[in-house]
Amino acid sequence: MADAEPWKAVMIPPIVQELVTSVQEPPSQYVIPEQNRAALAGSEMLDPIPIIDLSRLSSSTDEAVGHGMEPGFLGEVMKVTREFFKLPLQEKQKYSNLVNGNEVRIEGYGNDMVVLEKQILDWCDRLYIIVEPESRRIDSLWPTQPPSFRDVLSEYTVRCRNIANLVLENLAKLLDLREDYFVDMLDENAMTYARLNYYPHCPKPDHVLGMKPHNDASVITIVFIDDNVSGLQLQNNGVWYNVPIIPNALLVNVGDILSNGFFKSPVHRVVTNAEKERLSLVMFYTMGPEREIEPLSELVDEKTPMRYRKIKTNDYIATLLETFARRTLAIDTVKI
């Protein structure tokens, strides 16, 4: 997606962080239909999300407990994320995702694209940047403030890559594949994107969404969630469940297509909060832009036919962005 052409925007949404300082209630373009509001409260999970001690998956003797990232370092990651969004608007707009005033690119600071006149907007600002490979980074979009931002995010990127590889190796084992099967797919052409999300407090949290329902288009996704404010919800059998806060834990999502549906990428969304801001940092690991995503041949047979058609990574990400704006799911467009 680094080479993708910017999209023509139907409108350029305001920065929500600035908007919230001047309104008593959300503008109409953020308000979801009344019939959808009752479910925003979410239900408590009947079965908890599995918690995996990653140190038990590693054969390395120098692996730290859990994912190996100390609470102090994770605190620094969240600190520089928060400090970036606290910068003056003029400073943040140096990294804007706007091109020529009326076009939107995926990378940069701002909002997601608006492709429909009546599109319902999310109560969220974000910074979206390429972090891997280093040769594909767009240096002008990497903030220089706060001063430690680049070093901290670079170190976090390296550490997250180790976690992604470890998880992928063990998922391959579960499917009776060679250990490095999935890791090898994230080769030198693969791309890793970081999305830093900022959800301001909202005067009417029961009327808006921080982020609309969607599932991810990545091979694997690692999410670092704000320890202080809940808001992430997962959907299961039509019911929305609140994801509990587990301090210093990372949430891992795995894509559907390669495993032919053996692993499921959950549909998820974010609700807002009346009193507190909320932040998250998401790492998306995708195959090379021109590489085709399709169910692995080893996982397709007469009893388990192919459930998804093949599609190029670039095209699937573009489909994700389009369906996200339209409040539909990208995965549904490739189902057979």
N, C-alpha and C positions, 0 to 999 in steps of 0.2 A: 504493500500500500504506500510505501514511501514515494513511489513514482506515479501514483494515481493523480489524475487531473482533479482540481477542486470542483465541487458541485455548486451549481447555481442555487442560491437560497431563495425560497419564497419570501422569507422575512429573516431578519437578524434579531434573535431574542435579546432582551437586556441581560446584563450580568445579574444573577439572582442575589448575590451577596450585596449589591448596590440597591437592588429593587426593594429588598426587605426593609431597608431603612426608611422608606418613604411611603409605604402602603399599610393600611389597616387590615386588609384582607387580600388574598391572592387575586390577581387579575383573572378575568374569565378564561383566558387561553390556557391557564394552568389547572382549571377545575375539572375534575373527572365527573362523568355522569352520575347522577344521584343514586341510581340502582347499583353502582359499583362501590359505594362508600362504606356500606355496612361491613364488608370483609376486610377493611383496612386495619382493624384492630388486631387481626391475626389470632390464631389459636396456639396453645402451648403444645409442643411436640409430644406425641404419645410414646414414640421411640426416639431416644436421643441420637444425634448425629454421632457416628463412630469417632472415637478419639484414638489416634494412632501415635504411639511413641516412635518417631522415626529412627531413634538410636537403636531400636531393636531390629530394624530392617537392614542395618548397615553392618558389613563385616569389618569395617575400619575400627581399630582400637582407639583412634584419637577423635572419634565422633563424640560431641558433647551430648548431654541428655536432651531428648526431644529433637527439635530441628537444628539445634546447634547455635541459634542466635540468642545471645544474652538479652535479658529484659532491658538492660541499659542501652544496648545498641538499638533494639526495636523502639525504645523510647525516643532515641535520637532520630530515627527514621520518621516517626510520627511528628516529632518536634519541627523538623525542617519542612515537612509537608504543611503543617499548620502555619509556620512562619511565612511560607510562600503565599498562602492565601490571605494572610494578614497584611501583605505589602500594599502600598497605595495602588489604586487601579491603573494609574499611568505606568507604573513599573511593570505590572503584570501584563499589560497590553503590548509590551515589547515582544511578547511571545504569542501574540494573537493567532488564532486559527483562521482569521479572515484574510482573504486575498482580493485585492482590488475593491474592497469595500462591500461587495455583494456576493462573494463566493466563499465557500467553506471547505477547508481541507481537514483531514482526519487529525493530523498532528497540530498541536498548539493549545493555547489557552482560550477558553470561552465556553460555548454550549454545543450540543450536538446539532446536526443539520435539521432544517425544517423544510420538508418537501411538499407539505399539504397546507392549504389555506386555513383549514380548521384543525390542524394538528394540535393535540393536547401536549403542552410542554412539561418538562420535568423540572422540579425544584432543586436544581443542581448546577454547579459550575465544575469544570474539569480542566486538567492539564494532561494532554495525551502526547507521549513522546516515544520514539524508538530508542531502545536501550541496547539491543543486540541485533546484529554484530556492530562493533564500534565503528566500522567503516561506513555503516548506513545511518549513523546518528546525524541528525541535523543540528549542528552546534548552535546555530542562532536561536533554536527553540529550547535549549537547555538553560534554565535560569542561572544567573550568576549571583542572585540573592535569594535566600540568605547565603552568606559566603561558603558555608559547608555543604550546600545542597548537592552540588555535583559529586563531591567525594563520597558523601553518604549514600546517594542513590547508586553510584557506581559499585560501592562495596555491597550494598543490598542486592544488586543485580547478580553479582558473582555468587553470593550465598544462596540466593533463590534458585539459580541454575543448578547448584549441587542438589538442592531439595527436589527440583523437578526431575532431574536424572534419576535420583534414588527411587522416587515414586514410580516413574515410568519403568524402571528395571523390574520392580516388583509386580507391576501390573502385567508385564510381559510374561513373567513366571506363572501368574495366575491363569494365563491363556495358553500355557504350554508353548510359548514362543521363546526364541533365544533371548537372553537377558537384555541385550542392547538393541533389540529390534526397534522399539519406539525411539530410543535415544538417537539412533542413527538417522531417523527421519528428520530430526532437528539438526541438520548438517550446516555447512558454512553459508548456505543460502537462506536458512531459516531466519525468521524475524521474531523478536520479542518486543512487545509494546508495554509500556507502563502507563496506567491511567490513574491519576490522582484525583479523587472526588471530594468535593466540598458541598455539604448539604446545610445551608443556613437554617436557623430556626424558622418555623413557619407559623403565622398567626392563626391558620385554620388547618392543622395537620390532617383532619378528617375529610378534607376536600381535595387534597392534592397527593401526588406521588413524588418521592425524591427521584426515583427511576422506574420507568414502566417495566412490565414483565418482559423477560427475554431469556434466551439461553446463549451460551458462549459459542463462538466459532473456532476456538483454539483447540490444539491437541490437549493441552493442560493449562489450567489457570490457577494461580496462587493469589489468595486474597488476604491482606492484612487489614483487620477491622479495628476501628476505634474501640478501645477497651471501656470507654466511659459512657457511650450512648448506643443503645440498640437501634435497630431499624431494618436489618436485612431479613427478608422472608423467603421461604421456599414453598413451592406448590407441590402438593401430592394428592392425587385423586380429586382434584378440583378444590381442595382446601388449602388455605394459606396458613403456614406455620411460622412462628417467630424463631429465628436462629438465636440461641442463647449466647451470651458473651462468655468466652473463656479467655482470661487474660493471657497475653503473649502467645496465643495459638494462631496458626495460619489455617485458613480454609482452602481446601483443594477441590477443584472441579475437573472432571475429565470429559472429553468430547464423546459423542455418540458414534460417529461414522466409522472410524477405523476399526472399532471393536464390533461393528455390525449390530450395534444396539446392546451388546453385553454390558457395557458401561453406559450410564445415562447422564447426560448433562442436565441438571435440574433447572426447571424454569424458576427464576427468582426475580425479585423486585426490592425496592427500598421505600420504606415509608418515612414520613417526616416527623419532626419533634417540635413541640410548641416552645420549648425553653432553651434547648441547647443545639449548637452546631454539631455536625457529625462529619468525620473524615474516613476515607479508606484509600488503600493503595492496592491496585490490582495489576498483576503481571500476566500477560497473555502470551503463550508460546505457540507460534504458528509455523507450519512448514514453509518452504520457499514459495514466493508468490506465484510462480508458474507450475508448481508441483500439483498434481491432481490428488484430491482427497477421495478415497473410496474404501469400502470394506476390505479388509485384508483377505486374500484368497484362502489363507489357512483357516479362516473362520466362516467360510461359505461352503455349504454342501446341500444335498437334497433335503435334509431335515431342517436346515437353517439357510434358506435362500437369501440372496442379497436384498437388504432392506433399504438401501440408499443408492442413488445413482452417483456416478463420479462427477466431480466438479473441481475446477482449479481453485487453489487457495484464495487467490486475488478475487475471483468471481464470488466465492462464498462469503468473503468478508464484505464485499460490496452489497451482496444480497442481505447480509445481516444488518448493515446500516439502513438499507431501504426498508426492510420489514420492521426493524426496530421503530422507525419513524411512523410506520403505519399500524403499529401495535399488533403485529402478527409475528410468527416465529420462523426464523430462517430454516430450521431443521425440517419444517413441514414442506418446504419447497423442493427438497431432494428425496423425500420418501418415495419409495416405489409401491 
